[in-house]
Amino acid sequence: MADFGGPDLTTFRTEVRAWIAANFPASLKGKAAPEGRELTPDQDAWRKAMGDKGWGTPTWPTAYGGGGLGKAEARVIAEELVAAGAYNPIGGMGVMMFGPTLLEYGNEEQKQRHIPPIVKGELRWCQGFSEPNAGSDLASLQTKAVDAGDHYVVDGGKVWTSGAHTADWCFCLVRTDNTKKHEGISFLLIDMKSPGVEPRPILLINGTTPFCETFFTNVKVPKENLVGPLNGGWTIAKRLLQHERQGISGANNAGAPGVLPGPGVIAWAKQHVGVEDDGRLADPDLRRRLTEHLMEERAFQLTGRRAADEARSNSGPSAATSVLKNVGSKVRQDKAELAVELLGSQGLGWEGDAFDPAALGATRAWLRGKSGTIAGGSWEVQLNIISKRILGLPEATQSR
């Protein structure tokens, strides 16, 4: 991959700036990426432009439609998008989790089939991992895939399947050997339009339904949809979870779960708490807590950027994503708590004209953010990973 520096990088930045100016619709400036599948003509045009250019996935290979660029160039694209008030329209689980994993573990036919639609933002993916009795202990999953000759027959159920009701495909962990735990799991790709697939949305405490229960009843899956070796899915799943934790951490993702909308905690503090004659916040204790939070948030962002650079250099994320995932979820929860406190009575709203829309969004983000220490592997699971894989500590033994 090319990785320009110095004058060449300056030339590339000029090229990026000019391309964004020519292709990004002015009507979308300052707006966030749409969450639903229905796009306006301008949103769809922007998606298509970025997808065709390959800059939505700038470091992915050009052989599959990616940008084929280096990390320095990818950073320039991200910076120029921000400067232009633009968003990257190519995202979702296909980009954050499945695509990087398939590039590493998939065969050439699978890459040629599935990566280009992800690069162009044409298809949506969901993740079939957790089950009602297999959450933190994911390897206890019981959704089974039975060999039926030229295909597998899948039966079982998943839970917390984000976006399953709007997804086109599911990357799914299934049990293909009941005699072994970790070594009896396979990684299977399931077309969500297949007969027998039934997603049921779950209403969350913040009033949204991003998650589903997903049921598989006698679902036929072609054998070419098996990624990696039979019963080799656990290794692939662990790698994918590293990608997921890096994304969930929010170190390089303003759209991470629980991220606050609106003007931010400093603006809200000045608006709702007031300032002294010299412009300082009137509450000294609040000044201290806000300063501590902003320092921690900035340190986290810089650490996340460094970890992302190291991940690209080492061909993928490491166990350090567990650290980022835990710290990121805590930083966002702290910010949400501060925001609701600052908003006062405005922070108590659920709906109605008496409440500012940004304040309503902050309240719902506060509620949504509570799941951040559970999603993608709970806080405690990440501590175990940090203990074993980063610190090299021995596993705890049970005393009698």
C-alpha positions as CSV (number, residue, x, y, z in Angstrom):
1,M,0.0,0.0,0.0
2,A,1.1,3.5,-0.7
3,D,1.8,5.6,2.4
4,F,2.8,9.2,1.4
5,G,4.6,11.6,3.6
6,G,5.9,15.1,3.4
7,P,5.1,17.0,0.1
8,D,3.4,14.0,-1.4
9,L,0.9,13.9,1.5
10,T,0.3,17.6,1.0
11,T,-0.5,16.9,-2.6
12,F,-2.8,14.1,-1.6
13,R,-4.6,16.4,0.9
14,T,-5.2,18.9,-1.8
15,E,-6.6,16.2,-4.0
16,V,-8.9,14.9,-1.3
17,R,-10.2,18.4,-0.4
18,A,-11.0,19.1,-4.1
19,W,-12.8,15.7,-4.5
20,I,-14.9,16.2,-1.4
21,A,-15.9,19.7,-2.6
22,A,-16.9,18.4,-5.9
23,N,-18.8,15.3,-4.7
24,F,-20.3,16.0,-1.2
25,P,-23.8,17.4,-1.4
26,A,-24.1,20.8,0.4
27,S,-27.5,19.7,1.8
28,L,-25.7,17.1,4.0
29,K,-23.1,19.4,5.6
30,G,-23.0,19.1,9.3
31,K,-25.4,16.2,9.4
32,A,-24.8,12.7,10.8
33,A,-24.9,9.5,8.7
34,P,-28.5,8.2,8.4
35,E,-29.3,5.2,10.5
36,G,-32.2,3.8,8.4
37,R,-32.1,2.1,5.0
38,E,-34.2,4.8,3.3
39,L,-31.9,7.4,1.8
40,T,-32.6,10.8,0.2
41,P,-31.3,11.3,-3.3
42,D,-28.3,13.3,-1.9
43,Q,-27.5,10.7,0.7
44,D,-27.6,7.9,-1.9
45,A,-25.4,10.0,-4.3
46,W,-22.8,10.5,-1.6
47,R,-22.8,6.8,-0.7
48,K,-22.3,5.9,-4.3
49,A,-19.5,8.4,-4.8
50,M,-17.5,7.3,-1.8
51,G,-18.2,3.7,-2.6
52,D,-17.0,4.0,-6.2
53,K,-13.9,5.9,-5.0
54,G,-13.1,3.3,-2.4
55,W,-12.5,6.0,0.2
56,G,-15.2,4.7,2.6
57,T,-12.7,1.8,3.3
58,P,-9.5,3.6,2.3
59,T,-7.0,0.9,3.5
60,W,-8.8,-2.1,2.0
61,P,-7.3,-3.7,-1.1
62,T,-8.2,-2.2,-4.5
63,A,-8.8,-5.8,-5.8
64,Y,-12.1,-5.7,-3.9
65,G,-13.0,-2.0,-4.4
66,G,-11.1,-0.5,-1.4
67,G,-8.9,2.5,-1.6
68,G,-5.6,0.6,-1.4
69,L,-4.1,3.5,0.7
70,G,-1.8,3.7,3.7
71,K,-2.7,4.8,7.2
72,A,-1.4,8.3,6.6
73,E,-3.6,8.8,3.6
74,A,-6.6,7.3,5.4
75,R,-6.1,9.8,8.2
76,V,-6.0,12.7,5.7
77,I,-9.3,11.6,4.2
78,A,-10.9,11.4,7.7
79,E,-9.5,14.9,8.6
80,E,-10.8,16.4,5.4
81,L,-14.2,14.9,5.8
82,V,-14.5,16.5,9.3
83,A,-13.2,19.8,7.9
84,A,-15.9,19.8,5.2
85,G,-18.7,18.9,7.7
86,A,-19.1,15.5,5.8
87,Y,-19.5,12.0,7.1
88,N,-18.3,8.7,5.8
89,P,-21.4,7.0,4.4
90,I,-19.8,3.5,4.2
91,G,-20.0,1.8,7.6
92,G,-21.9,-0.7,9.7
93,M,-20.9,-4.1,10.8
94,G,-19.7,-5.1,7.4
95,V,-17.0,-2.5,7.6
96,M,-16.3,-2.5,11.4
97,M,-16.2,-6.3,12.0
98,F,-17.0,-8.7,9.2
99,G,-15.1,-7.2,6.3
100,P,-11.7,-7.1,8.0
101,T,-12.2,-10.6,9.3
102,L,-13.2,-12.0,5.9
103,L,-10.2,-10.4,4.3
104,E,-8.0,-12.4,6.7
105,Y,-9.9,-15.7,6.8
106,G,-12.1,-15.9,3.8
107,N,-11.2,-17.7,0.5
108,E,-10.9,-15.8,-2.7
109,E,-14.4,-16.6,-3.9
110,Q,-15.9,-15.4,-0.6
111,K,-13.9,-12.1,-0.8
112,Q,-14.9,-11.4,-4.4
113,R,-18.5,-12.1,-3.5
114,H,-18.9,-10.2,-0.2
115,I,-16.3,-7.5,0.1
116,P,-17.3,-5.3,-2.9
117,P,-20.9,-4.8,-1.7
118,I,-19.6,-3.8,1.7
119,V,-17.2,-1.3,0.2
120,K,-20.0,0.3,-1.8
121,G,-22.5,0.3,1.1
122,E,-24.9,-1.9,-0.8
123,L,-25.6,-4.6,1.8
124,R,-26.1,-4.7,5.6
125,W,-24.7,-7.3,7.9
126,C,-25.7,-8.5,11.4
127,Q,-23.9,-10.6,13.9
128,G,-25.2,-13.9,15.1
129,F,-23.1,-14.6,18.2
130,S,-24.9,-14.2,21.6
131,E,-27.6,-16.6,22.7
132,P,-30.0,-16.6,25.7
133,N,-27.7,-19.0,27.5
134,A,-24.5,-18.0,25.8
135,G,-23.6,-14.4,26.5
136,S,-20.3,-13.9,28.4
137,D,-19.6,-17.6,28.0
138,L,-20.1,-17.4,24.2
139,A,-18.5,-20.8,23.6
140,S,-21.6,-22.4,25.2
141,L,-23.7,-21.6,22.2
142,Q,-26.1,-24.2,21.0
143,T,-27.4,-23.0,17.6
144,K,-26.6,-26.0,15.5
145,A,-25.7,-26.6,11.9
146,V,-26.2,-30.2,10.7
147,D,-24.5,-31.5,7.6
148,A,-27.1,-32.4,5.0
149,G,-24.9,-33.2,2.0
150,D,-24.4,-30.1,-0.1
151,H,-25.7,-27.7,2.6
152,Y,-26.1,-27.3,6.3
153,V,-29.5,-27.1,8.2
154,V,-29.4,-24.5,10.9
155,D,-31.7,-24.5,14.0
156,G,-31.6,-22.4,17.1
157,G,-31.8,-18.8,18.3
158,K,-29.6,-15.7,18.8
159,V,-30.2,-12.6,20.9
160,W,-29.0,-9.0,20.8
161,T,-28.6,-9.3,17.1
162,S,-28.1,-5.7,16.2
163,G,-30.0,-4.6,13.1
164,A,-31.2,-8.2,12.2
165,H,-34.6,-6.8,11.1
166,T,-32.9,-4.7,8.4
167,A,-29.9,-6.8,7.6
168,D,-29.3,-8.7,4.3
169,W,-26.7,-11.2,5.7
170,C,-25.7,-12.6,9.0
171,F,-22.2,-13.8,10.1
172,C,-23.1,-16.5,12.5
173,L,-21.4,-18.9,15.0
174,V,-23.0,-22.4,14.9
175,R,-22.2,-25.6,16.7
176,T,-21.1,-28.3,14.3
177,D,-19.6,-30.7,16.9
178,N,-21.4,-31.4,20.2
179,T,-18.5,-33.4,21.7
180,K,-16.2,-30.3,22.0
181,K,-16.8,-26.8,23.3
182,H,-14.6,-24.2,21.5
183,E,-13.4,-26.7,18.9
184,G,-16.9,-27.6,17.9
185,I,-17.9,-24.1,16.6
186,S,-18.0,-23.0,13.0
187,F,-18.4,-19.6,11.3
188,L,-21.2,-19.6,8.8
189,L,-22.7,-16.9,6.5
190,I,-26.5,-16.9,6.4
191,D,-28.7,-15.0,3.9
192,M,-31.4,-13.3,6.0
193,K,-33.9,-13.8,3.3
194,S,-33.6,-17.6,3.6
195,P,-36.9,-19.4,4.6
196,G,-36.9,-20.1,8.3
197,V,-35.1,-16.9,9.4
198,E,-37.2,-14.8,11.8
199,P,-35.8,-11.6,13.5
200,R,-38.0,-10.1,16.2
201,P,-37.0,-6.5,17.4
202,I,-36.4,-5.8,21.1
203,L,-37.6,-2.5,22.6
204,L,-34.9,-0.9,24.7
205,I,-35.2,1.4,27.7
206,N,-34.3,4.4,25.5
207,G,-37.3,3.7,23.2
208,T,-35.3,2.4,20.2
209,T,-35.2,-1.1,18.7
210,P,-31.7,-1.7,17.4
211,F,-31.5,-5.3,18.7
212,C,-33.4,-8.4,17.8
213,E,-34.0,-11.9,18.8
214,T,-33.3,-14.0,15.8
215,F,-34.7,-17.5,15.2
216,F,-33.5,-20.1,12.7
217,T,-35.8,-22.9,11.9
218,N,-34.7,-25.6,9.4
219,V,-32.6,-22.9,7.5
220,K,-30.7,-24.3,4.6
221,V,-27.2,-22.8,4.2
222,P,-24.9,-23.7,1.2
223,K,-21.6,-25.2,2.2
224,E,-19.7,-22.5,0.3
225,N,-20.9,-20.1,3.1
226,L,-18.6,-21.8,5.6
227,V,-15.7,-19.4,6.4
228,G,-12.5,-21.1,7.4
229,P,-12.3,-24.8,8.3
230,L,-15.2,-26.8,9.8
231,N,-15.1,-26.5,13.6
232,G,-12.5,-23.7,13.2
233,G,-15.0,-20.8,13.9
234,W,-13.8,-20.0,17.4
235,T,-10.4,-18.7,16.2
236,I,-12.2,-16.5,13.6
237,A,-14.7,-15.3,16.2
238,K,-11.9,-14.1,18.6
239,R,-10.4,-12.1,15.8
240,L,-13.7,-10.6,14.8
241,L,-14.4,-9.6,18.4
242,Q,-11.1,-7.7,18.5
243,H,-12.4,-5.7,15.5
244,E,-15.7,-5.2,17.3
245,R,-14.2,-4.0,20.5
246,Q,-12.0,-1.5,18.7
247,G,-15.2,-0.1,17.0
248,I,-17.3,-0.2,20.2
249,S,-14.5,1.6,22.1
250,G,-15.4,4.8,20.1
251,A,-11.7,5.9,20.0
252,N,-12.0,6.7,16.3
253,N,-15.8,6.6,16.0
254,A,-18.1,9.5,16.8
255,G,-21.1,7.3,16.3
256,A,-20.3,4.7,19.0
257,P,-23.2,3.7,21.2
258,G,-24.0,6.3,23.9
259,V,-22.2,9.2,22.1
260,L,-24.0,12.4,23.0
261,P,-25.8,14.6,20.4
262,G,-26.0,18.3,20.8
263,P,-23.4,21.0,21.7
264,G,-21.5,19.1,24.3
265,V,-20.9,19.2,28.0
266,I,-19.0,22.5,28.1
267,A,-21.6,24.4,26.2
268,W,-24.3,22.9,28.4
269,A,-22.4,23.7,31.5
270,K,-22.2,27.4,30.6
271,Q,-25.8,27.5,29.5
272,H,-27.4,25.7,32.5
273,V,-25.0,26.4,35.3
274,G,-23.7,29.8,34.4
275,V,-20.3,31.5,34.3
276,E,-18.5,34.0,36.5
277,D,-17.3,37.4,35.3
278,D,-14.0,36.0,34.0
279,G,-15.9,33.4,32.0
280,R,-15.2,30.5,34.2
281,L,-17.9,28.0,35.2
282,A,-19.6,29.2,38.4
283,D,-19.3,25.8,40.2
284,P,-15.7,25.0,41.1
285,D,-16.4,21.4,41.8
286,L,-18.1,21.0,38.4
287,R,-15.1,22.7,36.8
288,R,-12.8,20.1,38.4
289,R,-14.9,17.2,37.3
290,L,-15.4,18.4,33.8
291,T,-11.6,19.1,33.5
292,E,-10.8,15.6,34.7
293,H,-13.3,14.1,32.3
294,L,-12.0,16.0,29.3
295,M,-8.4,15.1,30.1
296,E,-9.4,11.4,30.3
297,E,-11.4,11.6,27.1
298,R,-8.5,13.3,25.2
299,A,-6.0,10.8,26.5
300,F,-8.3,7.9,25.4
301,Q,-8.7,9.4,21.9
302,L,-4.9,9.7,21.5
303,T,-4.4,6.2,22.8
304,G,-7.0,4.9,20.4
305,R,-5.4,6.6,17.5
306,R,-2.0,5.1,18.4
307,A,-3.5,1.7,18.8
308,A,-5.2,2.0,15.4
309,D,-1.9,2.9,13.8
310,E,-0.2,-0.1,15.4
311,A,-3.1,-2.4,14.4
312,R,-2.6,-1.3,10.7
313,S,1.1,-1.9,11.0
314,N,0.6,-5.4,12.5
315,S,-2.2,-6.4,10.1
316,G,-5.0,-6.1,12.6
317,P,-6.1,-5.2,16.2
318,S,-4.6,-6.8,19.3
319,A,-5.8,-7.7,22.8
320,A,-5.3,-4.0,23.5
321,T,-8.8,-3.5,22.1
322,S,-10.1,-4.9,25.4
323,V,-8.5,-2.0,27.2
324,L,-9.9,0.5,24.8
325,K,-13.3,-1.1,25.0
326,N,-13.5,-0.8,28.8
327,V,-12.1,2.7,29.0
328,G,-14.2,4.0,26.1
329,S,-17.5,2.7,27.5
330,K,-16.6,4.3,30.9
331,V,-15.6,7.6,29.3
332,R,-18.9,7.8,27.5
333,Q,-20.9,6.8,30.6
334,D,-19.2,9.5,32.6
335,K,-19.9,12.1,29.9
336,A,-23.6,11.1,29.8
337,E,-23.9,11.3,33.6
338,L,-22.4,14.8,33.5
339,A,-24.7,15.9,30.7
340,V,-27.9,14.8,32.5
341,E,-26.7,16.5,35.7
342,L,-25.9,19.7,33.8
343,L,-29.2,19.8,32.0
344,G,-31.1,19.8,35.3
345,S,-34.9,19.5,34.7
346,Q,-34.2,19.4,31.0
347,G,-32.4,16.1,31.6
348,L,-35.6,14.6,32.9
349,G,-37.5,14.8,29.6
350,W,-38.7,11.9,27.5
351,E,-40.8,13.7,24.9
352,G,-42.8,16.9,24.4
353,D,-42.3,20.5,23.2
354,A,-41.1,21.6,26.7
355,F,-37.8,19.9,26.2
356,D,-35.0,20.8,23.8
357,P,-34.4,18.0,21.2
358,A,-30.7,17.8,22.0
359,A,-31.5,17.4,25.7
360,L,-34.0,14.6,24.9
361,G,-31.3,13.0,22.8
362,A,-28.8,13.3,25.7
363,T,-31.2,11.6,28.1
364,R,-31.7,8.7,25.7
365,A,-28.0,8.4,25.0
366,W,-27.5,8.2,28.8
367,L,-29.9,5.3,29.0
368,R,-28.4,3.6,25.9
369,G,-24.9,4.0,27.1
370,K,-25.5,1.8,30.1
371,S,-25.2,-1.2,27.9
372,G,-21.7,-0.1,26.8
373,T,-19.9,-2.1,29.5
374,I,-21.8,-5.3,28.4
375,A,-21.9,-5.1,24.6
376,G,-19.0,-6.8,22.7
377,G,-18.0,-8.7,25.8
378,S,-18.7,-7.5,29.4
379,W,-16.4,-5.4,31.5
380,E,-15.4,-8.5,33.5
381,V,-14.6,-10.6,30.4
382,Q,-12.3,-7.8,29.1
383,L,-10.5,-7.7,32.4
384,N,-9.8,-11.4,32.1
385,I,-8.4,-10.9,28.6
386,I,-6.2,-8.0,29.8
387,S,-5.0,-10.1,32.7
388,K,-4.1,-13.1,30.6
389,R,-3.1,-11.8,27.2
390,I,-1.5,-8.4,28.0
391,L,-0.2,-8.7,31.6
392,G,0.5,-12.4,31.4
393,L,-1.0,-13.2,34.7
394,P,-1.9,-16.8,35.6
395,E,-5.5,-17.9,35.6
396,A,-7.2,-17.7,39.0
397,T,-7.5,-21.0,40.8
398,Q,-10.5,-21.8,43.0
399,S,-9.6,-22.2,46.7
400,R,-11.2,-25.0,48.7
